[in-house]
């Protein structure tokens, strides 16, 4: 975190209040100018104003860091569901990595949080392994045993800023006319409640420690995955300590040099991990960026995923899971009515929608599931599926009156998007349909061994 970052609640509030006042003034000026200008010219000026204001809030958020950055990242998940593209393009630029706090600040934090006795038991590497919006990680050595450990240290004051940051962010977005007027207030309430819940969970290291143990128990006997061991002596509500783990990043030259067979094997393990998370455990890691995984390469070719960050694990309600499984089953069995029924259960589609809008939703569902529908090898790196899906969404979503999908769907979509990105980075050709035609998933989604191809 940069030394000039504004971490105090007062300075954070003043910064957002300043840009909110600026945004309100520019909106008022733009409205008055519209009385005397050509409508098309006024519309284009409005788009440029939105983009300018989005750029301003993102720049300020990256300076403020902490929960404001994370909240903006969460809102960007909703993407085409309601944000204009002039806003979304800048929200997606919010930094996931930031300049770390200096060592003297980290030392001071650890002395206070661990106590002097435990602090002096450790030799802490001054160079962090990584720094993100909510905290940073340092390698350390337990002097007495020589064991290498990783210390995840929460930034000071983060937990106290959550409510304030979200209120100010919502006020700014409202004053800046970023929200479409036809989306009811209660839907926004749900979105910001979801963001608040996710943020509080991610800064709760006691909860993360508990979830790490649960996750570790699930994978204890599966050699394809490795979960770090918790070192509870050095864990506190704001410090998480685990064993230090080695491996290479998925975008490393070592992984790129692997054979197609080994890269596809890694891809299959990554897909299987999600299937276990969602269908069996109901405990899904919903922040699947590259930094949360390493790959441990083994000479025998049985490579292993090393898994990190259990603060973003979430469960899904039985009603949502039932609706989602119904949709997956409808897609795989090419049953349009079943897809529409599940969309209605989720509140995305209505029986009052036009036939064209309903068919557009079905078409979007099939396109989104293209890799699963394919019986052949799938070229993940070159399919351009996200681009094609986004283009179709821009046509379909307005016809569905910009209904916001359930908050659980958005978290799940973030996970599925992460799976796509990982398989594309692996340059995998994995046909994942076979993962859905074996037990236990066969019975869960109601498909038979021979599946029809959707034309």
Protein Blocks (a to p, Z undefined) as FASTA:
>chain_A
ZZkbcfbfklmmmmmmmmmmmmmmmmmmmmmmmmmccfklmmmmmmmmmmmmmmmmmmmm
mmngmmllmmmmmmmmnmmmmpcfklmmmmmmpcfbdcdddfklmmmmmmmmnopklmmm
pccdfbdfbdcfkbccdddddfknopacddddddehklmmmmmmmmmmmmmmmmnomacf
klcfklmmmmmmmmmmmmmmmmmmklmmmmmmmmmmmmmmmmkbccddddfklgcfkbcc
ddddddddfkbmklmmpcfklmmmmmmmmmmmmmmmmmmnopacfblcfklpccdddfkl
pacdddehjklgccddfklmmmmmmmmmmmmnopaklmmmmmmmnomacfkbcfklmmmm
mmmmmmmmmmmmpmbdcdfklnommmmmmmmmmmmmmmnoopacdfklmmmmmmmmmmmm
mmmmnopabdfklmmmccfklmmnopafbdcddZZ
